[in-house]
Amino acid sequence: MFPPSPHDWLPQNHLVYFLLEVSEQIDISPIVDDYDSEKGGQPPFHPRMMLVLLLYSYSVGVFSSRKIMARCETDVAFRVIVGEDIPDFQRISEFRRRHLGHMQSLFLEVLALCREAGLLKVGRLALDGTKVKANASRHKAMSYDRMTSEEQRLQQEIDDLLARAQTVDAAEDEQHGSDCRGDELPAELARRDGAFTEDPRSQSGLGETGSSEGRRPRRETGVERTNAAHGLRRCGSQAEGSAELHGSRVEDHEDVEQRL
């Protein structure tokens, strides 16, 4: 049986699908050409996927490369973008730094296409929806002067997003170190299978293999106290306890008959 696809969990009208579709209309050759044989070979992740990932992340308020990586592991929308090919936070940060100049113009191009399609915002990024009717077409368009001012505003917002991402990554590198994500589990807890089985003191106390050292004492239940008062064995089987109780009742019955 195949595992469920994240596409089955994300509504078809989600912003991620629209960004993926719009991104196919832009030319990303400036980024692709940067990975020729003299500059580092093939990109570790598809540049178009990385562009959509970063644009979506920044537009919904996720600026940390570490948090983007974590969301790719747990968030359905992020998983639809990256699939099974999850980039680590170092690759995400490196991609932004390496292609910052190209990303500024490509982000603007994507947002302009979104605006032309009628979107009023992309995540937290507001796209001006004010438009004027065109005489020769049923489509709507901005005047040239207004489009220029809106592009300048969007470009400033994009620059602010990228600068904020850089600031957040630098602060987290300082806090956690450049090689650590910061939310790693201790080594002894990192594996789901056998994480608690190597040390017998971590056993739940079931069976004979667990050590009593380090366990909290087990409290006696009310039923066990009652049984103990009647001389019934707590560790014995239910059948043994029932037999002892039945035997005491038979002896009591015989004493009554003798007195009669």
KOLBALO-644280 format. One record per residue (C-alpha): residue in three letters; x, z, y negated; chain; residue number from 1. Coordinates in nm, 3 decimals, padded with zeros to 5 digits. Layout:
! KOLBALO-644280
> ALA|X|Z|Y|A|NUM
...
This chain:
! KOLBALO-644280
> MET|00.000|00.000|00.000|A|1
> PHE|00.137|-00.102|-00.340|A|2
> PRO|00.159|00.157|-00.620|A|3
> PRO|-00.099|00.120|-00.900|A|4
> SER|-00.002|-00.100|-01.194|A|5
> PRO|00.008|00.055|-01.544|A|6
> HIS|-00.193|-00.249|-01.657|A|7
> ASP|-00.485|-00.104|-01.459|A|8
> TRP|-00.480|00.209|-01.677|A|9
> LEU|-00.434|00.055|-02.023|A|10
> PRO|-00.741|-00.098|-02.195|A|11
> GLN|-00.718|-00.472|-02.242|A|12
> ASN|-00.770|-00.439|-02.619|A|13
> HIS|-00.469|-00.211|-02.663|A|14
> LEU|-00.218|-00.286|-02.938|A|15
> VAL|00.067|-00.325|-02.688|A|16
> TYR|-00.084|-00.638|-02.536|A|17
> PHE|-00.127|-00.792|-02.880|A|18
> LEU|00.235|-00.719|-02.977|A|19
> LEU|00.360|-00.867|-02.651|A|20
> GLU|00.160|-01.183|-02.715|A|21
> VAL|00.262|-01.215|-03.079|A|22
> SER|00.628|-01.161|-02.997|A|23
> GLU|00.625|-01.479|-02.790|A|24
> GLN|00.574|-01.675|-03.113|A|25
> ILE|00.892|-01.564|-03.286|A|26
> ASP|01.242|-01.703|-03.245|A|27
> ILE|01.479|-01.438|-03.109|A|28
> SER|01.776|-01.673|-03.067|A|29
> PRO|01.983|-01.485|-03.329|A|30
> ILE|01.984|-01.184|-03.096|A|31
> VAL|02.027|-01.385|-02.777|A|32
> ASP|02.320|-01.578|-02.927|A|33
> ASP|02.492|-01.248|-02.998|A|34
> TYR|02.541|-01.203|-02.623|A|35
> ASP|02.758|-01.505|-02.554|A|36
> SER|03.065|-01.479|-02.334|A|37
> GLU|03.287|-01.386|-02.627|A|38
> LYS|03.064|-01.104|-02.754|A|39
> GLY|02.961|-00.921|-02.441|A|40
> GLY|02.788|-01.153|-02.197|A|41
> GLN|02.423|-01.114|-02.094|A|42
> PRO|02.205|-00.851|-02.265|A|43
> PRO|02.134|-00.547|-02.043|A|44
> PHE|01.761|-00.573|-02.124|A|45
> HIS|01.553|-00.863|-02.248|A|46
> PRO|01.576|-00.872|-02.629|A|47
> ARG|01.207|-00.956|-02.668|A|48
> MET|01.107|-00.653|-02.462|A|49
> MET|01.340|-00.432|-02.664|A|50
> LEU|01.198|-00.562|-02.992|A|51
> VAL|00.841|-00.487|-02.888|A|52
> LEU|00.942|-00.148|-02.751|A|53
> LEU|01.109|-00.041|-03.075|A|54
> LEU|00.843|-00.185|-03.303|A|55
> TYR|00.565|-00.016|-03.109|A|56
> SER|00.757|00.312|-03.086|A|57
> TYR|00.837|00.329|-03.456|A|58
> SER|00.487|00.224|-03.557|A|59
> VAL|00.330|00.511|-03.359|A|60
> GLY|00.578|00.767|-03.491|A|61
> VAL|00.832|00.787|-03.206|A|62
> PHE|01.175|00.744|-03.368|A|63
> SER|01.407|00.925|-03.128|A|64
> SER|01.572|00.700|-02.870|A|65
> ARG|01.561|00.994|-02.629|A|66
> LYS|01.187|01.037|-02.676|A|67
> ILE|01.133|00.662|-02.640|A|68
> MET|01.308|00.674|-02.303|A|69
> ALA|01.097|00.974|-02.198|A|70
> ARG|00.776|00.798|-02.302|A|71
> CYS|00.878|00.492|-02.099|A|72
> GLU|00.879|00.719|-01.795|A|73
> THR|00.543|00.890|-01.856|A|74
> ASP|00.332|00.694|-02.109|A|75
> VAL|00.122|00.406|-01.979|A|76
> ALA|00.148|00.196|-02.297|A|77
> PHE|00.526|00.221|-02.301|A|78
> ARG|00.539|00.146|-01.929|A|79
> VAL|00.339|-00.175|-01.979|A|80
> ILE|00.613|-00.292|-02.217|A|81
> VAL|00.916|-00.211|-01.999|A|82
> GLY|00.772|-00.223|-01.646|A|83
> GLU|01.017|-00.078|-01.394|A|84
> ASP|01.318|-00.166|-01.611|A|85
> ILE|01.343|00.150|-01.822|A|86
> PRO|01.630|00.147|-02.074|A|87
> ASP|01.821|00.470|-02.125|A|88
> PHE|01.839|00.625|-02.471|A|89
> GLN|02.197|00.508|-02.528|A|90
> ARG|02.099|00.144|-02.471|A|91
> ILE|01.800|00.182|-02.704|A|92
> SER|02.012|00.329|-02.981|A|93
> GLU|02.287|00.071|-02.927|A|94
> PHE|02.038|-00.217|-02.947|A|95
> ARG|01.905|-00.095|-03.281|A|96
> ARG|02.253|-00.048|-03.429|A|97
> ARG|02.387|-00.379|-03.298|A|98
> HIS|02.094|-00.593|-03.414|A|99
> LEU|01.977|-00.402|-03.720|A|100
> GLY|02.006|-00.699|-03.953|A|101
> HIS|01.808|-00.930|-03.722|A|102
> MET|01.549|-00.664|-03.642|A|103
> GLN|01.457|-00.622|-04.007|A|104
> SER|01.353|-00.986|-04.039|A|105
> LEU|01.201|-01.013|-03.689|A|106
> PHE|00.989|-00.700|-03.737|A|107
> LEU|00.862|-00.847|-04.063|A|108
> GLU|00.777|-01.174|-03.890|A|109
> VAL|00.582|-00.995|-03.617|A|110
> LEU|00.390|-00.784|-03.868|A|111
> ALA|00.312|-01.091|-04.078|A|112
> LEU|00.163|-01.259|-03.770|A|113
> CYS|-00.039|-00.946|-03.700|A|114
> ARG|-00.170|-00.950|-04.055|A|115
> GLU|-00.263|-01.317|-04.032|A|116
> ALA|-00.453|-01.240|-03.712|A|117
> GLY|-00.667|-00.991|-03.903|A|118
> LEU|-00.512|-00.658|-03.810|A|119
> LEU|-00.538|-00.397|-04.084|A|120
> LYS|-00.263|-00.181|-03.936|A|121
> VAL|-00.012|-00.165|-03.655|A|122
> GLY|00.006|00.191|-03.539|A|123
> ARG|00.074|00.386|-03.858|A|124
> LEU|00.188|00.079|-04.050|A|125
> ALA|-00.082|-00.036|-04.290|A|126
> LEU|-00.122|-00.412|-04.320|A|127
> ASP|-00.311|-00.521|-04.631|A|128
> GLY|-00.636|-00.681|-04.519|A|129
> THR|-00.740|-00.811|-04.861|A|130
> LYS|-00.786|-01.185|-04.836|A|131
> VAL|-00.949|-01.469|-05.027|A|132
> LYS|-01.160|-01.745|-04.883|A|133
> ALA|-01.010|-02.090|-04.842|A|134
> ASN|-01.233|-02.384|-04.929|A|135
> ALA|-01.113|-02.624|-04.661|A|136
> SER|-01.098|-02.380|-04.370|A|137
> ARG|-01.302|-02.108|-04.206|A|138
> HIS|-00.981|-01.905|-04.182|A|139
> LYS|-00.874|-01.663|-04.453|A|140
> ALA|-00.539|-01.642|-04.627|A|141
> MET|-00.357|-01.445|-04.895|A|142
> SER|-00.253|-01.593|-05.225|A|143
> TYR|00.118|-01.672|-05.244|A|144
> ASP|00.191|-01.408|-05.508|A|145
> ARG|00.009|-01.135|-05.318|A|146
> MET|00.170|-01.237|-04.989|A|147
> THR|00.513|-01.206|-05.151|A|148
> SER|00.439|-00.855|-05.279|A|149
> GLU|00.298|-00.748|-04.942|A|150
> GLU|00.602|-00.879|-04.758|A|151
> GLN|00.825|-00.682|-04.990|A|152
> ARG|00.620|-00.369|-04.923|A|153
> LEU|00.630|-00.425|-04.547|A|154
> GLN|01.002|-00.492|-04.558|A|155
> GLN|01.055|-00.161|-04.734|A|156
> GLU|00.847|00.019|-04.471|A|157
> ILE|01.046|-00.147|-04.192|A|158
> ASP|01.374|-00.047|-04.355|A|159
> ASP|01.247|00.311|-04.384|A|160
> LEU|01.148|00.319|-04.015|A|161
> LEU|01.486|00.193|-03.899|A|162
> ALA|01.670|00.435|-04.126|A|163
> ARG|01.462|00.724|-03.997|A|164
> ALA|01.537|00.627|-03.636|A|165
> GLN|01.908|00.626|-03.715|A|166
> THR|01.886|00.970|-03.877|A|167
> VAL|01.695|01.120|-03.583|A|168
> ASP|01.937|00.979|-03.324|A|169
> ALA|02.239|01.105|-03.517|A|170
> ALA|02.089|01.455|-03.539|A|171
> GLU|02.008|01.463|-03.168|A|172
> ASP|02.354|01.336|-03.075|A|173
> GLU|02.496|01.624|-03.273|A|174
> GLN|02.260|01.871|-03.106|A|175
> HIS|02.277|01.757|-02.742|A|176
> GLY|02.592|01.546|-02.726|A|177
> SER|02.598|01.167|-02.708|A|178
> ASP|02.570|01.162|-02.327|A|179
> CYS|02.281|01.409|-02.277|A|180
> ARG|01.912|01.353|-02.331|A|181
> GLY|01.845|01.721|-02.392|A|182
> ASP|01.554|01.773|-02.154|A|183
> GLU|01.743|01.755|-01.824|A|184
> LEU|01.645|02.002|-01.553|A|185
> PRO|01.912|02.227|-01.403|A|186
> ALA|02.090|02.060|-01.113|A|187
> GLU|01.930|02.288|-00.854|A|188
> LEU|01.581|02.192|-00.978|A|189
> ALA|01.637|01.823|-01.037|A|190
> ARG|01.517|01.706|-00.690|A|191
> ARG|01.158|01.740|-00.578|A|192
> ASP|01.255|01.747|-00.208|A|193
> GLY|01.448|02.051|-00.097|A|194
> ALA|01.498|02.193|-00.446|A|195
> PHE|01.387|02.537|-00.332|A|196
> THR|01.493|02.527|00.033|A|197
> GLU|01.870|02.556|00.014|A|198
> ASP|01.863|02.922|-00.090|A|199
> PRO|01.658|03.128|00.157|A|200
> ARG|01.578|03.377|-00.118|A|201
> SER|01.366|03.108|-00.280|A|202
> GLN|01.141|03.087|00.026|A|203
> SER|00.787|03.206|-00.018|A|204
> GLY|00.823|03.463|00.261|A|205
> LEU|00.640|03.263|00.526|A|206
> GLY|00.807|03.264|00.867|A|207
> GLU|01.122|03.443|00.978|A|208
> THR|01.385|03.239|00.788|A|209
> GLY|01.323|03.384|00.442|A|210
> SER|01.533|03.677|00.329|A|211
> SER|01.360|03.987|00.199|A|212
> GLU|01.632|04.031|-00.064|A|213
> GLY|01.515|03.947|-00.412|A|214
> ARG|01.143|03.943|-00.325|A|215
> ARG|00.890|04.163|-00.498|A|216
> PRO|00.730|04.419|-00.263|A|217
> ARG|00.400|04.312|-00.114|A|218
> ARG|00.104|04.524|-00.221|A|219
> GLU|-00.120|04.661|00.052|A|220
> THR|-00.479|04.543|00.041|A|221
> GLY|-00.783|04.769|00.059|A|222
> VAL|-00.869|04.641|00.406|A|223
> GLU|-00.519|04.719|00.530|A|224
> ARG|-00.539|05.074|00.392|A|225
> THR|-00.870|05.126|00.571|A|226
> ASN|-00.730|04.992|00.896|A|227
> ALA|-00.424|05.213|00.863|A|228
> ALA|-00.649|05.517|00.815|A|229
> HIS|-00.820|05.437|01.146|A|230
> GLY|-00.488|05.385|01.323|A|231
> LEU|-00.514|05.004|01.339|A|232
> ARG|-00.191|04.805|01.327|A|233
> ARG|-00.151|04.587|01.018|A|234
> CYS|00.090|04.342|01.181|A|235
> GLY|-00.103|04.315|01.503|A|236
> SER|-00.338|04.033|01.579|A|237
> GLN|-00.705|04.050|01.496|A|238
> ALA|-00.778|04.066|01.870|A|239
> GLU|-00.553|04.369|01.915|A|240
> GLY|-00.712|04.547|01.623|A|241
> SER|-01.060|04.469|01.755|A|242
> ALA|-00.962|04.594|02.101|A|243
> GLU|-00.831|04.923|01.963|A|244
> LEU|-01.145|04.974|01.759|A|245
> HIS|-01.366|04.884|02.056|A|246
> GLY|-01.170|05.123|02.280|A|247
> SER|-01.218|05.414|02.041|A|248
> ARG|-01.592|05.345|02.033|A|249
> VAL|-01.608|05.345|02.418|A|250
> GLU|-01.425|05.679|02.435|A|251
> ASP|-01.663|05.831|02.183|A|252
> HIS|-01.958|05.708|02.389|A|253
> GLU|-01.816|05.865|02.708|A|254
> ASP|-01.769|06.202|02.536|A|255
> VAL|-02.134|06.198|02.430|A|256
> GLU|-02.250|06.124|02.788|A|257
> GLN|-02.040|06.412|02.927|A|258
> ARG|-02.193|06.658|02.679|A|259
> LEU|-02.541|06.542|02.781|A|260
